[in-house]
Amino acid sequence: MTYDVIIAGGGPAGLSAAVYLGRFLRRTLVVDAGQGRSAFPQINENYLGFPRGVAARRLRELGRRQAVRFGVAFAEGSITAVRREARSGLFAVESGSGAWQARALILATGVTDIWPAFAGAHRYVGRSLFWCITCDGFRTRGQQVLLIGAADSAVTTACQFLRYTDRLTFLAVDSGCSPGGLRTLREHRIAVVEGAIERVEGARGLVRRVRAGGRWLETDLMFSLLGAVPNTAPAAQLGVLLDDTGYIRIDREQRTNVPCVYAAGDVTGPYAHQVTSAVHEGAMAAQAANYDLYEDFQQE
Ligand SMILES: Cc1cc2nc3c(=O)[nH]c(=O)nc-3n(C[C@H](O)[C@H](O)[C@H](O)COP(=O)(O)OP(=O)(O)OC[C@H]3O[C@@H](n4cnc5c(N)ncnc54)[C@H](O)[C@@H]3O)c2cc1C
């Protein structure tokens, strides 16, 4: 089966692109590994149109149903190989569940967060373990918060949390923070503990206390300030250029350096990792792809 567009990734960016492409009457397939940031149980409180918030997983489910209504097909699985065929100019895409061809590709593969290393950490993500002050700073008002960082960039974010709560402890892991950084934290009356997480106690994803640096820390919420790694394996196979930070380089309309390959969502840059931004970029990528696919459009 040859599609007009294959979308790698079924999070908010990929689903938004899918809805637009379906409505452009483009034969569209979403190949999705079913994980990513939008597959955790968090409630998105800042996405427009949901006064009581919307679960990230629910938003995915709704987006998928919306895309299916416009004729978009879905395949489960991780894309393992992708290349452009010299003779046909088509992209050949393979995953564990199948192989397909397409005239254009949208890469919406997101990022992989670095979560703190303790047994069962994933059970806490989206319930009492977060990473993003823009998304979840608001929920920390008056709470006892443990910030886990390994670099001075985390120190800056830690100080920004003071807007919401002064009950902050910074756990400096992996000796990555400079003495000056740790001094800045103490000057802002943020408690500093150095050492690894030894144990986490809680139930149903809700943390109660954390043992680190040889002491127990009462904790309502944890934030990992350890960063994330963009999922660029398919991009690398196509020769798509990355920027200095390792994210996919795009132009203002989500085009990459490879003709008919577009990128959208968290994978396109280290900032503005939001559902709103992902949905916007997905829609932009779909519009660029649709334009470029018109029969009278000639690629160089
Ligand atoms: C705990 C938590 C709380 C958050 N809270 C908020 C919030 O309140 N508000 C907000 O706006 N944002 C929030 N975010 C961020 C938001 O979830 C992301 O910005 C958003 O999901 C990005 O969408 P995306 O489509 O780019 O990536 P993702 O949602 O990560 O989706 C990427 C998809 O691509 C798939 N994929 C990756 N590689 C491949 C491959 N090789 N082949 C096939 N599929 C692949 C993944 O499995 C995944 O399904 C939160 C994130 C987390 C983790």
The ligand as a Gaussian input file, in Angstrom:
#p B3LYP/6-31G(d) Opt

LIG

0 1
 C        4.223000      13.871000      33.319000
 C        3.977000      14.817000      32.188000
 C        3.120000      15.883000      32.356000
 C        2.870000      16.773000      31.319000
 N        1.975000      17.786000      31.499000
 C        1.686000      18.602000      30.479000
 C        0.686000      19.616000      30.631000
 O        0.070000      19.745000      31.694000
 N        0.454000      20.431000      29.577000
 C        1.117000      20.307000      28.380000
 O        0.839000      21.056000      27.447000
 N        2.058000      19.356000      28.215000
 C        2.346000      18.503000      29.225000
 N        3.305000      17.537000      29.054000
 C        4.096000      17.520000      27.802000
 C        3.301000      16.910000      26.656000
 O        2.837000      15.629000      27.027000
 C        4.194000      16.853000      25.409000
 O        4.643000      18.156000      25.097000
 C        3.434000      16.253000      24.232000
 O        3.005000      14.940000      24.527000
 C        4.311000      16.253000      22.980000
 O        3.627000      15.617000      21.932000
 P        4.422000      14.830000      20.793000
 O        3.371000      14.291000      19.894000
 O        5.487000      15.684000      20.243000
 O        5.197000      13.650000      21.551000
 P        4.630000      12.385000      22.400000
 O        3.368000      12.718000      23.064000
 O        5.790000      11.976000      23.246000
 O        4.323000      11.299000      21.301000
 C        5.354000      10.750000      20.511000
 C        4.859000       9.410000      19.985000
 O        5.814000       8.924000      19.026000
 C        6.009000       7.538000      19.276000
 N        7.297000       7.124000      18.703000
 C        8.544000       7.474000      19.097000
 N        9.469000       6.880000      18.304000
 C        8.773000       6.157000      17.383000
 C        9.155000       5.312000      16.298000
 N       10.441000       5.097000      15.978000
 N        8.177000       4.711000      15.584000
 C        6.864000       4.918000      15.878000
 N        6.445000       5.701000      16.900000
 C        7.391000       6.318000      17.643000
 C        5.930000       7.418000      20.794000
 O        5.714000       6.083000      21.214000
 C        4.745000       8.347000      21.076000
 O        3.509000       7.661000      20.968000
 C        3.544000      16.607000      30.058000
 C        4.402000      15.507000      29.897000
 C        4.604000      14.624000      30.935000
 C        5.520000      13.430000      30.717000

